[in-house]
Amino acid sequence: MDSSARSGAGGAAAYSTPRAWIVAGVVVAGVIVLAEAARRRRRWLRGKSAAPPDSGAFCDSLVLSPPPQAPPPAARQQLSDLTFAVSDNFEIEGYVAGFGNPDWKRTHAAATRTAVAVTNLLKQGATCVGRTVMDELGFGVTGQNLHYGTPINPSSPSVVPGGSCSGSAVAVSAQLVDFALGTDTTGDLRIPASFCRVLCFRPSHGVVSTVGTLANSQSLDTIGWLARDPRILHRVGDILLPAAVGGFIKGKSQLIFADDCFESLKVPSQKTVHVIESAVLTLPGYQPPKHINIGQYIISNVPSLKEFCEPSTNMQEGNSALKALCTVMLLLQRYEFKANHEDWVNTVKPKLGLEITTRVLQAVNFRDDNIKSLYNVRSEWRSALKNLLKDTGILVLPTMAGYPLKRNSKQRLSSEFEDKMYAFVSIAALSGCCQATVPLGNHNDRPISLSFVAAHGSDKFLLRAISDMYSTIQEQVVSVSKLAPPPVINHDVDASELLKEKGNDSFKRKQWSKAIEFYSEAIELNGTNATYYCNRAAAYLELGRFKQAEADCDQALLLDKKNVKAYLRRGAAKERVLNHQEALQDFRHALALEPQNKAALAAERRIQKHLR
């Protein structure tokens, strides 16, 4: 019996050997396939292979279906035909929100609730199809994630998508969803919207509930949304924004262009300011546009900011104010992130990307000696912007001054790059005002994106304005793109003279900002011609930008000590800021060169009368 049993066992073993080899082969093949998949995934994470599925936008695939449509007479669900995604810091019942980092996900439990904003969208018939990749812990501007990779920017695959809500922007741009949610703290939605060329709405701080989202900095965090279609942007706003926010407002709207911001963009005004001005000309209900130096306005109206401003020349004072506003925003973010997450960072010691590590260390090591001043700046700036915009004003500015980095760039983020990314986003972020971001095509293969800012609480007013303007703006963009490029001129001197003449023509038409643009381009080609500086000073004077006018006259006089117009215009600038004694000296210099100059004689008499 034992012998037969052993024999049977041996026969069975002998009989099953081919099957065993097959099974072993399948197992080995499976291991090879898994290993190859893992290898490809690692290669993709390093950015060295083809685009991943879904452009790498999603980190969690899930489906949250809306409740069934109730029968009549119940109102129809307003979003029943739409799909959406949310970034990885939105809680969904039964799932762990990863905050862009595996260590966070590992050390936290599944959510017991779904974020309020997501629930409200589901109730109106929208379907959530997943959570999207984001920069770790809500920091970062590039959209690169050490653990989940960098989503592919559909509008320009060779550059980064922007962050922190990179996946949400990519999912919308790639037409994977109709719209997407994310949080915007320091440009986290507006930056990727600009890079991926989609629409974005960042609501006023506090008007959309952030319950059920992971906080980065609660004084700055807002829930915003992205879309390709302005009608969808508006429909989502109708659901998420309270009915009382920015209802019907009487009076004509007025666009206010931040000229100093546009000057730093280095994009022809024909593709920016001119597009918007031409668009609103055809629309009813708009006053003529207004122009402002927002940096100078900040300096004059936010007194608590002065302690954060770096020493600067008169010409640089406005830029210094914008940089100081950005500094306050980032310091406030560090302070609140530290309060929220310092214990977790010190206990878990999470593995983070290099740039994110730097930001987190800056936050957890932040000293809050001067925290009251940060909140004072925030309060004063909101009040100042409300006084500027009132109920019907809309500030128009570039979404950012910088351009996206090349994908897979080994270069670390420079402070200059970060300054450009954050330069303008702090205007709405620190004030808590609402902001809409609109793509405007490209310049030299780089995306152009403009932003529209309205006073805190004027959200629905701003959304309606964007809906009204969008189609005419896009018509203007198409029209500008069809224009023939300017003729190529071989000699810079000839080209600069042509630009000067264009500036003169714009000046005669009272298009002061456009004239400044042309004069500035002429100066870039030929910075040794005093006339270009002097002419630009005249345009600055018309815009009330007296310090810039004075600086240009200084430069003109360095190049030509006998330039009468430079003395006259510098004197005018000094007179307007009540520096009468120095103004009188300039007018007398002009008279020494031209004793019968009527403008100088009249100015001398006027100031002497004032000084008596």
C-alpha positions in Angstrom: 0.0 0.0 0.0 2.8 2.3 0.9 4.6 1.3 -2.2 1.6 1.9 -4.5 0.9 5.2 -2.7 4.4 6.3 -3.3 4.2 5.0 -6.9 0.9 6.9 -7.4 2.4 10.0 -6.0 5.4 9.7 -8.1 3.2 9.1 -11.2 1.2 12.1 -10.4 4.3 14.2 -10.0 5.6 12.8 -13.3 2.3 13.5 -15.0 2.0 17.0 -13.7 5.5 18.2 -14.5 4.5 19.8 -17.9 1.6 21.6 -16.1 4.0 22.8 -13.4 6.3 24.2 -16.1 3.4 26.0 -17.7 2.3 27.5 -14.4 5.8 28.4 -13.6 6.2 30.0 -17.0 3.0 32.0 -16.5 4.2 33.2 -13.1 7.6 34.2 -14.5 6.0 35.9 -17.4 3.7 37.8 -15.0 6.7 38.8 -12.9 8.4 40.1 -16.1 5.3 42.0 -17.2 4.9 43.6 -13.7 8.6 44.4 -13.7 8.4 45.9 -17.1 5.3 47.9 -16.1 7.1 49.1 -13.0 10.1 50.0 -15.1 8.1 51.9 -17.5 6.3 53.7 -14.7 9.6 54.7 -13.2 10.8 55.9 -16.6 7.7 58.0 -17.0 8.1 59.4 -13.5 11.6 60.5 -14.6 10.0 62.0 -17.7 11.9 59.8 -20.2 9.0 57.9 -21.9 5.9 58.5 -23.8 2.9 60.2 -22.3 1.1 58.1 -19.7 -2.6 57.2 -19.9 -4.9 60.2 -19.3 -1.9 62.5 -19.6 -0.8 61.5 -16.1 -3.5 63.7 -14.7 -5.1 61.3 -12.3 -3.8 59.7 -9.1 -7.2 58.1 -8.0 -9.7 56.6 -10.4 -13.2 56.6 -8.9 -16.7 57.4 -9.9 -19.1 59.3 -7.7 -22.5 59.3 -9.4 -25.1 61.9 -8.7 -28.4 61.0 -7.1 -31.2 60.2 -9.6 -33.2 63.2 -11.1 -36.3 63.6 -9.0 -39.5 63.5 -11.0 -41.4 66.7 -11.8 -42.3 69.2 -10.4 -38.8 69.0 -8.9 -36.3 71.3 -10.6 -34.0 69.8 -13.2 -30.4 69.1 -12.1 -28.3 71.9 -13.6 -25.1 69.9 -14.2 -26.5 66.6 -15.2 -24.5 66.4 -18.5 -21.1 67.2 -17.0 -18.2 65.3 -15.6 -15.5 66.7 -13.2 -12.4 65.8 -11.3 -11.0 67.2 -8.0 -7.4 67.6 -6.8 -5.8 65.2 -4.3 -6.7 67.4 -1.3 -10.4 67.0 -1.5 -11.9 64.5 0.9 -14.2 61.8 -0.4 -16.0 59.5 2.0 -14.3 56.1 2.2 -11.1 57.3 0.5 -7.9 58.8 1.9 -7.0 62.2 0.5 -3.3 62.0 -0.4 -2.3 65.7 -0.5 0.1 64.8 -3.3 2.3 62.7 -1.0 2.3 58.9 -0.2 3.5 59.5 3.4 0.5 61.7 4.0 -1.8 59.0 2.6 -0.1 56.3 4.6 -0.5 58.2 7.9 -4.1 59.3 7.6 -7.4 57.5 7.7 -10.1 57.4 5.1 -12.4 60.3 5.1 -15.8 60.0 6.9 -17.4 62.7 4.7 -17.2 64.2 1.2 -16.1 67.8 0.7 -19.0 70.2 0.8 -18.2 71.6 -2.7 -18.1 68.1 -4.2 -21.4 67.2 -2.6 -23.1 70.3 -3.9 -22.0 69.5 -7.5 -23.1 65.9 -7.2 -26.6 67.0 -6.0 -26.9 69.0 -9.2 -26.2 66.0 -11.4 -22.5 66.3 -12.1 -20.4 63.1 -12.0 -17.0 63.0 -10.4 -14.6 60.7 -12.2 -11.4 60.9 -10.1 -8.8 62.7 -8.1 -5.9 64.5 -9.8 -2.2 64.8 -9.2 -1.0 67.9 -7.3 2.3 69.3 -6.0 3.0 67.9 -2.6 1.1 69.5 0.4 -0.2 72.3 -1.9 3.2 73.8 -2.4 5.0 74.3 -5.8 4.4 76.2 -9.0 5.7 73.8 -11.7 3.3 70.8 -11.3 6.2 68.3 -10.9 5.6 65.6 -8.3 8.5 63.3 -7.1 6.1 60.4 -6.5 3.3 60.6 -9.1 5.2 62.2 -11.9 4.5 65.4 -13.9 1.2 65.4 -15.9 1.6 66.2 -19.6 0.7 69.7 -20.5 -1.7 69.1 -23.5 -1.3 72.6 -24.9 2.5 72.4 -24.9 4.0 69.0 -24.0 7.6 70.2 -23.8 6.9 72.5 -20.8 5.6 71.9 -17.3 1.8 72.2 -16.6 2.2 74.5 -13.6 1.1 73.8 -10.0 0.1 73.0 -7.5 -3.2 71.8 -9.1 -1.5 70.5 -12.2 -3.6 67.4 -12.7 -6.9 69.3 -12.6 -5.7 71.8 -15.3 -4.4 68.9 -17.5 -7.6 66.9 -17.2 -9.6 69.9 -18.4 -7.1 70.9 -21.1 -7.0 67.3 -22.4 -10.8 67.2 -22.5 -10.9 64.3 -20.0 -13.5 66.2 -18.0 -15.8 69.2 -18.5 -14.4 71.0 -15.4 -12.2 70.4 -12.4 -11.9 71.7 -8.9 -8.8 72.6 -7.0 -7.6 74.9 -4.2 -5.9 78.2 -4.9 -3.7 79.5 -2.2 -0.8 81.3 -3.9 -1.8 80.8 -7.6 -2.2 77.0 -7.4 -5.1 77.1 -10.0 -4.3 80.3 -11.8 -0.7 79.3 -12.7 -1.6 75.9 -14.3 -4.6 77.5 -16.0 -2.3 79.9 -17.7 0.3 77.3 -18.6 -2.4 74.8 -19.9 -4.5 77.6 -21.6 -7.8 77.0 -19.9 -10.2 79.3 -18.0 -10.1 79.6 -14.2 -12.2 81.2 -11.6 -10.8 81.9 -8.1 -13.7 83.1 -5.9 -13.5 85.6 -3.2 -11.9 84.2 0.0 -14.5 82.6 2.2 -17.5 82.6 -0.1 -17.2 78.9 -1.1 -17.0 76.4 1.7 -13.6 74.7 2.1 -15.0 72.1 4.6 -13.7 68.7 3.5 -10.5 70.0 1.9 -7.0 69.8 3.4 -5.8 73.2 4.4 -2.5 74.7 3.4 -3.1 78.3 4.6 -6.7 79.0 5.6 -6.4 82.8 5.2 -5.4 82.3 1.6 -7.1 79.0 0.6 -10.0 79.1 -1.8 -11.8 76.5 -3.8 -11.7 77.4 -7.5 -12.6 75.7 -10.8 -11.2 75.3 -14.3 -13.1 74.9 -17.6 -12.6 75.2 -21.3 -16.0 76.8 -21.9 -17.0 80.0 -20.2 -20.6 78.8 -20.1 -19.5 75.8 -18.0 -17.4 78.1 -15.8 -20.5 80.2 -15.2 -22.8 77.2 -14.6 -20.4 75.8 -11.9 -20.3 79.2 -10.3 -24.1 79.3 -10.1 -24.0 76.2 -8.0 -21.0 76.9 -5.8 -21.4 80.6 -5.2 -24.0 81.8 -2.7 -27.0 83.7 -4.2 -26.1 86.9 -2.4 -22.6 87.1 -3.7 -22.2 89.8 -6.4 -25.8 89.9 -7.5 -27.2 92.5 -10.0 -25.1 95.7 -9.9 -26.3 99.0 -11.3 -24.1 101.2 -13.3 -21.6 100.7 -16.2 -18.6 98.5 -15.7 -15.1 99.9 -16.1 -11.9 98.1 -16.9 -8.8 99.3 -15.1 -5.5 98.3 -16.7 -2.5 97.8 -14.5 0.0 99.3 -16.9 3.1 98.6 -14.9 2.3 94.9 -14.8 1.9 94.8 -18.6 5.2 96.6 -19.1 7.0 93.7 -17.3 5.3 91.1 -19.5 7.4 91.8 -22.6 4.5 90.9 -24.9 3.3 93.5 -27.5 0.3 95.4 -26.2 -1.4 94.6 -29.5 -1.8 91.1 -28.1 -2.9 92.1 -24.6 -4.3 95.5 -23.8 -5.4 96.2 -27.3 -7.3 92.9 -27.5 -9.4 93.7 -24.4 -10.0 97.4 -25.2 -11.2 96.5 -28.7 -13.4 93.7 -27.3 -15.3 96.0 -24.9 -15.7 98.7 -27.5 -18.4 96.6 -29.1 -20.2 95.8 -25.8 -22.9 97.8 -24.1 -22.6 98.8 -20.5 -18.9 99.7 -20.3 -17.3 103.0 -19.5 -14.1 104.0 -21.3 -11.2 102.0 -19.7 -8.9 103.6 -17.2 -5.1 103.0 -16.7 -3.2 102.9 -13.4 0.2 102.1 -12.0 -0.9 99.4 -9.4 2.5 99.3 -7.7 2.3 103.1 -7.0 -1.3 102.7 -5.8 -0.2 100.0 -3.4 2.6 102.1 -2.0 0.2 105.0 -1.4 -2.7 103.0 0.1 -1.1 100.2 2.1 1.0 101.9 4.8 1.8 98.7 6.7 3.6 97.3 3.7 6.5 99.8 3.9 8.4 97.7 6.4 8.5 94.8 3.9 9.7 96.9 1.0 13.3 96.7 -0.1 15.2 100.0 -0.6 14.6 101.1 -4.2 15.0 104.1 -6.5 11.9 106.1 -7.5 11.7 104.2 -10.7 11.6 100.9 -9.0 9.3 101.8 -6.1 6.2 100.3 -7.7 8.0 97.0 -8.5 9.2 97.0 -4.9 5.6 97.2 -3.7 4.5 94.3 -5.8 7.4 92.2 -4.5 6.7 93.2 -0.9 3.0 92.2 -1.3 4.2 88.8 -2.6 6.6 88.5 0.4 3.8 89.1 2.8 1.6 86.5 1.0 4.3 83.8 1.3 5.2 84.6 4.9 1.5 84.3 5.8 1.3 81.0 4.0 4.4 79.7 6.0 3.0 80.8 9.3 -0.4 79.1 8.8 1.1 75.9 7.2 3.4 75.6 10.3 0.4 75.9 12.6 -1.5 73.3 10.6 1.2 70.7 9.9 4.4 71.2 11.9 3.7 68.3 14.2 3.0 65.9 11.3 6.2 67.0 9.4 8.4 66.6 12.5 6.8 63.2 13.4 6.6 61.5 10.0 9.5 63.2 8.3 7.9 62.7 4.9 9.9 62.1 1.7 9.4 65.2 -0.4 10.7 66.6 -3.6 13.7 68.9 -3.4 11.8 72.2 -4.1 8.9 71.1 -1.8 11.4 70.2 1.0 12.8 73.8 0.8 9.3 75.3 1.1 8.3 73.0 4.0 11.5 73.7 5.9 10.9 77.5 5.4 7.4 77.0 6.9 8.2 74.9 9.9 11.2 77.1 10.8 9.2 80.3 10.4 9.4 82.7 13.4 6.1 84.5 14.0 7.6 87.7 15.6 5.9 90.0 13.2 2.7 88.1 12.4 0.3 91.0 13.3 1.9 93.1 10.5 1.1 90.4 7.9 -2.6 90.5 8.8 -2.6 94.3 8.9 -1.2 94.4 5.3 -3.9 91.9 4.3 -6.7 94.0 5.8 -5.4 97.3 4.4 -4.9 95.9 0.9 -8.4 94.4 0.7 -9.8 97.8 1.7 -7.6 99.7 -0.8 -8.6 97.4 -3.6 -12.3 97.8 -2.7 -11.9 101.6 -2.8 -10.2 101.3 -6.2 -12.7 98.9 -7.8 -15.9 99.7 -6.0 -18.9 97.8 -7.3 -18.3 98.0 -11.1 -14.5 98.2 -11.6 -12.5 95.3 -12.9 -8.7 95.3 -12.7 -7.0 93.8 -15.8 -3.4 92.5 -15.5 -1.3 89.6 -16.8 -1.9 86.4 -14.9 1.9 86.2 -14.3 5.1 87.7 -15.5 7.0 84.4 -16.2 6.7 81.5 -18.6 6.7 77.7 -17.9 9.9 75.9 -17.5 11.0 73.2 -19.9 9.8 69.7 -18.8 12.6 67.6 -17.2 14.7 70.6 -16.7 17.5 69.9 -14.3 17.7 73.5 -13.3 16.5 74.4 -9.8 13.9 77.1 -9.4 15.6 80.4 -9.1 14.3 83.1 -6.8 13.9 85.3 -10.0 11.6 82.6 -11.6 9.5 82.3 -8.4 9.2 86.1 -8.2 7.8 86.1 -11.7 5.4 83.4 -10.9 4.1 85.0 -7.8 4.5 88.7 -8.8 0.8 89.2 -9.8 -1.1 86.4 -8.1 -0.6 88.1 -4.7 -2.9 90.9 -5.8 -6.0 88.8 -5.5 -4.6 86.2 -3.1 -3.7 88.6 -0.3 -6.8 90.8 -0.7 -9.1 87.8 -1.0 -10.7 89.3 -4.1 -12.2 87.2 -6.9 -10.2 86.6 -10.1 -10.9 85.1 -13.5 -8.1 83.9 -15.8 -8.6 83.9 -19.5 -6.2 82.4 -22.2 -5.3 84.8 -25.0 -3.3 82.7 -27.4 0.5 82.8 -27.5 3.5 84.9 -28.2 6.7 83.3 -29.5 5.1 79.9 -28.6 4.6 81.0 -25.0 1.1 81.2 -23.5 -0.5 84.6 -22.9 -3.1 84.7 -20.1 -4.8 87.7 -18.7 -6.6 88.0 -15.4 -9.6 90.1 -14.3 -10.0 91.0 -10.6 -13.2 92.3 -9.0 -13.8 93.4 -5.4 -14.3 90.9 -2.7 -17.9 89.6 -2.9 -18.4 90.6 -6.5 -18.0 87.1 -7.8 -21.2 86.7 -9.9 -20.7 90.2 -11.4 -17.2 89.1 -12.5 -18.4 85.8 -13.9 -21.1 87.5 -15.9 -18.6 90.0 -17.3 -16.3 87.2 -18.4 -19.2 85.4 -20.1 -20.2 88.6 -21.9 -16.7 89.5 -23.0 -15.3 86.0 -23.9 -16.5 85.6 -27.4 -15.5 89.1 -28.5 -12.1 88.7 -26.8 -11.5 85.5 -28.8 -12.6 87.2 -32.0 -10.0 89.9 -31.3 -7.3 87.2 -30.6 -8.0 85.5 -33.9 -8.0 88.9 -35.7 -4.6 89.8 -34.2 -3.1 86.4 -35.0 -4.0 87.0 -38.7 -2.1 90.3 -38.9 1.1 90.2 -40.9 4.2 90.3 -38.8 6.1 93.6 -38.9 8.7 93.8 -41.7 12.1 92.6 -40.8 14.5 95.6 -40.8 18.2 94.9 -40.9 19.4 98.0 -39.0 18.5 98.5 -35.4 18.7 102.3 -35.9 16.1 102.2 -38.7 13.9 99.9 -36.7 14.1 102.0 -33.5 13.1 105.1 -35.5 10.1 103.3 -37.0 9.1 102.3 -33.5 9.5 105.9 -32.3 7.2 107.1 -35.1 4.6 104.5 -34.1 4.9 105.7 -30.5 4.4 109.3 -31.7 1.3 108.3 -33.6 -0.1 106.5 -30.6 0.7 109.6 -28.5 -1.3 111.9 -30.8 -4.2 109.5 -30.6 -3.9 109.7 -26.7 -3.1 106.0 -26.5 -0.5 106.6 -23.8 0.2 103.0 -22.8 0.5 102.0 -26.4 3.0 104.9 -27.0 5.0 103.7 -24.0 5.1 100.2 -25.5 6.6 101.5 -28.8 9.1 103.9 -27.1 10.2 101.0 -24.8 10.8 98.8 -27.8 12.8 101.5 -29.5 14.9 101.9 -26.4 15.6 98.1 -26.3 17.0 98.4 -29.8 18.8 101.7 -29.3 19.3 102.9 -25.7 21.6 105.8 -26.6 18.9 108.1 -28.1 17.8 110.7 -25.6 14.6 111.5 -27.7 13.2 108.0 -27.0 13.5 108.5 -23.2 12.1 112.0 -23.4 9.1 111.0 -25.5 8.3 108.1 -23.1 8.5 110.6 -20.2 5.8 112.6 -21.9 3.5 109.6 -22.1 4.3 108.7 -18.4 3.3 112.3 -17.5 -0.1 111.8 -19.2 -0.7 108.7 -17.1 0.3 110.4 -13.9 3.4 108.2 -13.5 5.6 111.1 -12.4 8.5 109.1 -10.9 8.9 107.1 -14.1 8.8 110.3 -16.2 11.5 111.9 -14.0 13.7 108.8 -14.3 13.4 108.8 -18.1 14.3 112.6 -18.2 17.3 111.8 -16.0 18.5 109.3 -18.6 17.8 111.6 -21.5 19.9 114.3 -19.9 22.7 111.9 -19.3 22.7 111.3 -23.0 22.1 114.9 -24.0 22.7 117.7 -21.5 21.1 120.3 -23.8 17.8 118.5 -24.2 15.3 121.3 -23.4 12.3 119.0 -23.5 13.8 116.7 -20.9 14.3 119.7 -18.5 10.7 120.8 -19.1 9.2 117.4 -18.6 11.3 116.6 -15.5 10.3 120.0 -14.1 6.6 119.2 -14.8 7.0 115.8 -13.1 8.5 117.4 -10.0 5.9 120.2 -9.9 3.1 117.6 -9.9 4.5 116.0 -6.8 4.9 119.4 -5.2 8.7 119.5 -5.4 8.6 123.1 -6.4 12.1 124.2 -5.7 13.7 121.5 -7.9 11.1 122.0 -10.6 12.0 125.7 -10.7 15.6 124.8 -11.2 14.7 122.5 -14.2 12.6 125.3 -15.8 15.5 127.7 -15.4 17.9 125.2 -17.0 15.5 125.1 -20.0 15.4 128.9 -20.1 19.2 129.1 -20.0 19.2 127.0 -23.2 16.1 128.7 -24.8 15.5 132.1 -23.1 12.2 132.7 -25.0 10.7 129.2 -24.4 7.1 130.1 -23.6 6.4 126.9 -21.7 9.4 127.4 -19.4 8.6 131.1 -18.9 5.0 130.3 -17.9 6.1 127.5 -15.6 8.7 129.8 -13.9 6.1 132.5 -13.2 3.6 129.9 -11.9 6.1 128.4 -9.5 7.5 131.7 -8.3 3.9 132.8 -7.5 3.4 129.6 -5.6 6.6 130.0 -3.6 5.8 133.5 -2.4 
